[in-house]
Amino acid sequence: MFKKLMMTNLMLAVVLYVHAGDSGLYPQIPGWKMQEEKRVYTAGDLWELIDGAADIFLSYYFQDLHVAEYTSKEQIIRVELYRHATSENAYGIFTAERMPDYPQVNIGSLGYKSQGVVNFMAGTYYVKIMSAGVQEVDESTLAMVAKQVDAKLAQPVGLPDEIKLFPEEGKVYLSDNYIAQNFLGYSFFHAAFSARYGDPGDIQLFVIRSTPEEVQKMLDQYFTMLKEDKVVRKNGYFVINDLFNGTVFLKQQGNTLIGVLNTNNEEVALGYLNKVAERIP
């Protein structure tokens, strides 16, 4: 009985060893040898790989990271697959790291490139592809690998519906983003999409979507925290004097909380609030 149990455990260990590092997430590419790392990083040990940047990934509900390298002679392409809890969170970490001056690429739902790098968002994945060998990999090869990785992941293409609520007129290029936690520094404001407007882009427009009851609860918590004279109730919107965020304009439209920051011009702020409200189904 003991020998049989030992044999079973040995066979199980062999099976686990064979399948370790074989997630099925990576494509085979002709002319390149693919080697996937056996180790899969999680929220508990991501800091071991990206110590300084781990916190921001965790704030977007990071789930796990698979890493693989493609080798051809002296060229190495490293592919990192960061999986997050939702596509909104993948969008959030992607927008947190992109820069407006990076050329955009048509890979996944959103992509950009820089010297020796192609990064893109695909469904719940934020994918990083980089030249990592002695001899740098050319741009077209990196793009080819990126497209094949994207095809292998087979994720839905598209951006969060909230992005469609932001008017294009006056919006600063690539200023849209997503904050998953503690928006404006308050724990009750969560999952906020925002974009910047005007010249030089100081005005911030944001939306938070939930249920009408949850939105009302957020407002109640916010107003309870503030002194009574800090909240002015207008016809269909609020003007708040926030000690930490300045003047905040808010409007509830069904399941959506709309807000404007960084302007004291009430007419301008109301214009933005109404433009978003008109776009809500």
C-alpha positions as CSV (number, residue, x, y, z in Angstrom):
1,M,0.0,0.0,0.0
2,F,2.8,2.3,0.9
3,K,4.7,1.6,-2.3
4,K,1.5,2.2,-4.3
5,L,1.0,5.6,-2.6
6,M,4.6,6.6,-3.2
7,M,4.3,5.6,-6.9
8,T,1.1,7.7,-7.2
9,N,2.7,10.7,-5.7
10,L,5.7,10.3,-7.9
11,M,3.6,10.1,-11.0
12,L,1.6,13.2,-9.9
13,A,4.9,15.1,-9.3
14,V,6.1,14.2,-12.8
15,V,2.8,15.4,-14.4
16,L,3.0,18.7,-12.4
17,Y,6.6,19.2,-13.5
18,V,5.8,18.5,-17.1
19,H,2.9,21.0,-17.1
20,A,4.6,23.6,-15.0
21,G,5.5,26.5,-17.3
22,D,3.0,25.4,-19.9
23,S,0.0,27.7,-19.4
24,G,-1.2,27.5,-23.0
25,L,-1.1,31.3,-23.1
26,Y,1.8,31.6,-25.5
27,P,1.9,30.9,-29.3
28,Q,4.6,29.0,-31.0
29,I,6.4,31.2,-33.5
30,P,8.4,29.7,-36.4
31,G,12.1,30.5,-36.1
32,W,11.9,31.3,-32.3
33,K,12.3,29.0,-29.4
34,M,9.7,29.7,-26.6
35,Q,10.5,29.1,-23.0
36,E,7.9,29.9,-20.4
37,E,9.0,30.4,-16.8
38,K,7.6,27.8,-14.4
39,R,7.1,30.5,-11.8
40,V,3.7,32.3,-11.8
41,Y,3.7,35.6,-9.9
42,T,0.7,36.5,-7.8
43,A,-0.3,39.5,-5.6
44,G,1.8,38.1,-2.8
45,D,5.1,38.1,-4.6
46,L,4.8,40.5,-7.5
47,W,7.1,42.9,-5.6
48,E,10.0,40.4,-6.1
49,L,9.9,41.2,-9.8
50,I,8.8,44.8,-10.0
51,D,9.4,46.1,-6.5
52,G,8.8,49.8,-7.0
53,A,5.8,49.4,-9.3
54,A,4.0,46.5,-7.6
55,D,1.7,48.7,-5.5
56,I,0.1,50.4,-8.5
57,F,-0.5,47.0,-10.2
58,L,-2.1,45.7,-7.0
59,S,-4.4,48.8,-6.8
60,Y,-5.9,47.6,-10.1
61,Y,-6.7,44.1,-8.6
62,F,-3.7,42.3,-10.2
63,Q,-4.3,38.5,-10.3
64,D,-1.2,36.8,-11.8
65,L,1.7,37.2,-14.1
66,H,3.1,34.7,-16.6
67,V,6.5,35.3,-18.2
68,A,8.0,33.8,-21.3
69,E,11.0,34.4,-23.6
70,Y,11.4,33.8,-27.3
71,T,15.0,33.2,-28.4
72,S,16.6,33.3,-31.9
73,K,20.4,33.4,-31.9
74,E,21.4,36.5,-29.9
75,Q,17.9,38.0,-30.0
76,I,15.5,37.6,-27.0
77,I,12.0,38.8,-26.8
78,R,10.5,38.8,-23.3
79,V,6.7,38.6,-23.0
80,E,4.9,39.4,-19.7
81,L,1.2,38.8,-19.3
82,Y,-0.3,40.7,-16.4
83,R,-3.8,39.5,-15.7
84,H,-6.2,41.7,-13.8
85,A,-9.7,41.0,-12.2
86,T,-11.6,42.9,-15.0
87,S,-11.0,44.5,-18.3
88,E,-11.7,47.9,-16.6
89,N,-8.7,47.2,-14.3
90,A,-6.5,46.2,-17.3
91,Y,-7.5,49.4,-19.0
92,G,-6.7,51.3,-15.8
93,I,-3.1,50.0,-15.4
94,F,-2.5,50.4,-19.2
95,T,-3.5,54.1,-19.1
96,A,-1.5,54.6,-16.0
97,E,1.7,53.6,-17.8
98,R,1.2,55.0,-21.3
99,M,2.5,58.4,-22.3
100,P,0.7,60.7,-24.8
101,D,3.9,61.0,-26.9
102,Y,4.2,57.2,-27.4
103,P,3.0,56.1,-30.9
104,Q,-0.2,54.2,-30.8
105,V,-0.5,50.7,-32.4
106,N,-3.5,48.7,-33.5
107,I,-3.0,45.7,-31.3
108,G,-5.6,44.4,-28.8
109,S,-8.0,47.0,-27.6
110,L,-5.3,49.6,-27.1
111,G,-1.6,49.6,-27.7
112,Y,1.5,51.7,-27.8
113,K,5.2,51.3,-28.7
114,S,8.5,52.9,-27.7
115,Q,12.2,51.9,-28.3
116,G,12.3,48.1,-28.1
117,V,8.9,47.8,-26.5
118,V,5.3,47.1,-27.6
119,N,2.7,47.1,-24.8
120,F,-1.1,46.6,-25.2
121,M,-4.3,45.9,-23.4
122,A,-6.4,42.8,-24.3
123,G,-9.4,42.0,-22.2
124,T,-8.3,41.4,-18.7
125,Y,-4.6,41.3,-19.7
126,Y,-2.0,44.1,-19.8
127,V,0.8,42.7,-22.1
128,K,4.4,43.9,-22.2
129,I,6.7,42.8,-25.0
130,M,10.3,43.9,-25.1
131,S,13.6,43.2,-26.8
132,A,15.8,41.7,-24.1
133,G,18.9,40.2,-25.8
134,V,22.3,41.4,-26.8
135,Q,21.1,42.2,-30.4
136,E,18.0,44.4,-30.4
137,V,14.9,43.1,-32.1
138,D,13.5,45.3,-34.9
139,E,10.2,47.0,-34.6
140,S,8.4,44.9,-37.2
141,T,9.4,41.6,-35.4
142,L,8.1,42.9,-32.1
143,A,4.8,43.9,-33.7
144,M,4.5,40.4,-35.3
145,V,5.1,38.7,-31.9
146,A,2.6,41.1,-30.3
147,K,-0.1,40.3,-32.8
148,Q,0.4,36.5,-32.4
149,V,0.3,36.8,-28.6
150,D,-2.9,38.9,-28.9
151,A,-4.4,36.2,-31.2
152,K,-3.5,33.4,-28.8
153,L,-5.1,35.2,-25.8
154,A,-8.3,35.7,-27.9
155,Q,-9.7,38.4,-25.7
156,P,-12.8,40.5,-26.5
157,V,-11.8,43.8,-28.2
158,G,-13.3,47.0,-26.8
159,L,-13.1,49.7,-24.2
160,P,-15.2,50.3,-21.1
161,D,-18.6,51.7,-22.0
162,E,-17.9,54.7,-19.7
163,I,-15.4,56.1,-22.1
164,K,-18.2,56.8,-24.6
165,L,-19.7,59.2,-22.0
166,F,-16.9,61.7,-22.4
167,P,-17.4,64.3,-25.1
168,E,-14.6,64.5,-27.7
169,E,-14.7,68.3,-28.1
170,G,-12.0,69.9,-26.1
171,K,-10.7,66.6,-24.6
172,V,-6.9,66.4,-24.1
173,Y,-5.4,63.6,-26.3
174,L,-5.1,60.3,-24.4
175,S,-6.0,61.9,-21.1
176,D,-8.7,59.3,-20.3
177,N,-8.0,56.9,-17.5
178,Y,-9.5,54.9,-14.7
179,I,-8.9,55.0,-11.0
180,A,-10.0,51.7,-9.3
181,Q,-9.7,52.8,-5.7
182,N,-9.9,55.9,-3.4
183,F,-10.7,58.4,-6.1
184,L,-10.0,62.0,-4.8
185,G,-8.5,60.3,-1.7
186,Y,-11.9,59.0,-0.4
187,S,-12.6,55.3,0.0
188,F,-16.3,55.7,-0.8
189,F,-15.5,57.1,-4.3
190,H,-14.3,54.1,-6.3
191,A,-14.1,52.9,-9.9
192,A,-13.9,56.5,-11.4
193,F,-13.2,57.1,-15.1
194,S,-11.9,60.6,-15.9
195,A,-10.5,62.8,-18.7
196,R,-9.0,66.2,-18.9
197,Y,-10.3,69.2,-20.9
198,G,-9.4,72.7,-21.9
199,D,-6.1,74.4,-22.4
200,P,-3.7,73.4,-20.9
201,G,-5.9,70.5,-19.8
202,D,-6.5,71.5,-16.2
203,I,-10.2,70.8,-16.0
204,Q,-11.0,67.2,-15.0
205,L,-14.3,65.5,-15.8
206,F,-15.1,62.2,-14.2
207,V,-17.9,59.6,-13.9
208,I,-18.6,56.9,-11.4
209,R,-21.2,54.3,-12.3
210,S,-23.0,51.9,-10.0
211,T,-26.6,51.5,-8.9
212,P,-28.7,54.6,-8.2
213,E,-28.8,53.5,-4.5
214,E,-25.0,53.1,-4.3
215,V,-24.4,56.5,-6.0
216,Q,-26.8,58.1,-3.5
217,K,-24.9,56.4,-0.7
218,M,-21.6,57.8,-1.9
219,L,-23.1,61.3,-1.9
220,D,-24.5,60.8,1.6
221,Q,-21.1,59.7,2.9
222,Y,-19.4,62.7,1.2
223,F,-21.8,65.3,2.5
224,T,-21.8,63.8,6.0
225,M,-18.0,64.2,6.1
226,L,-18.2,67.8,5.1
227,K,-19.5,70.7,7.1
228,E,-23.0,71.8,6.1
229,D,-21.9,75.2,4.7
230,K,-19.5,73.4,2.3
231,V,-22.3,71.9,0.2
232,V,-24.6,74.1,-1.9
233,R,-27.5,72.3,-3.5
234,K,-28.5,73.8,-6.8
235,N,-31.2,72.9,-9.4
236,G,-30.1,69.4,-10.3
237,Y,-26.5,69.6,-9.2
238,F,-24.2,70.3,-6.2
239,V,-21.3,72.7,-5.6
240,I,-18.9,71.5,-2.9
241,N,-16.0,73.4,-1.3
242,D,-13.7,70.5,-0.7
243,L,-10.7,71.3,1.5
244,F,-8.4,68.8,-0.3
245,N,-9.8,69.0,-3.9
246,G,-11.0,72.6,-4.2
247,T,-14.3,73.3,-5.8
248,V,-16.1,70.1,-6.9
249,F,-19.3,70.1,-9.1
250,L,-21.4,67.0,-8.9
251,K,-24.6,65.7,-10.6
252,Q,-26.4,62.4,-10.2
253,Q,-28.0,61.0,-13.3
254,G,-29.6,57.7,-12.5
255,N,-26.8,55.2,-11.9
256,T,-24.0,57.7,-12.7
257,L,-22.3,60.3,-10.6
258,I,-20.8,63.0,-12.8
259,G,-18.2,65.4,-11.5
260,V,-16.0,68.4,-12.6
261,L,-12.8,69.5,-10.9
262,N,-10.2,72.3,-11.2
263,T,-12.5,75.1,-12.3
264,N,-14.4,77.8,-10.4
265,N,-16.4,78.7,-13.4
266,E,-19.9,77.3,-12.6
267,E,-21.2,77.9,-16.1
268,V,-18.3,75.9,-17.6
269,A,-18.7,73.1,-15.1
270,L,-22.4,72.9,-15.6
271,G,-21.8,72.6,-19.4
272,Y,-19.6,69.6,-18.9
273,L,-22.0,68.0,-16.4
274,N,-24.9,68.3,-18.9
275,K,-22.9,67.1,-21.8
276,V,-22.2,63.8,-20.0
277,A,-25.8,63.6,-18.7
278,E,-27.1,63.8,-22.2
279,R,-25.0,60.8,-23.3
280,I,-26.3,58.5,-20.5
281,P,-28.8,56.0,-22.0
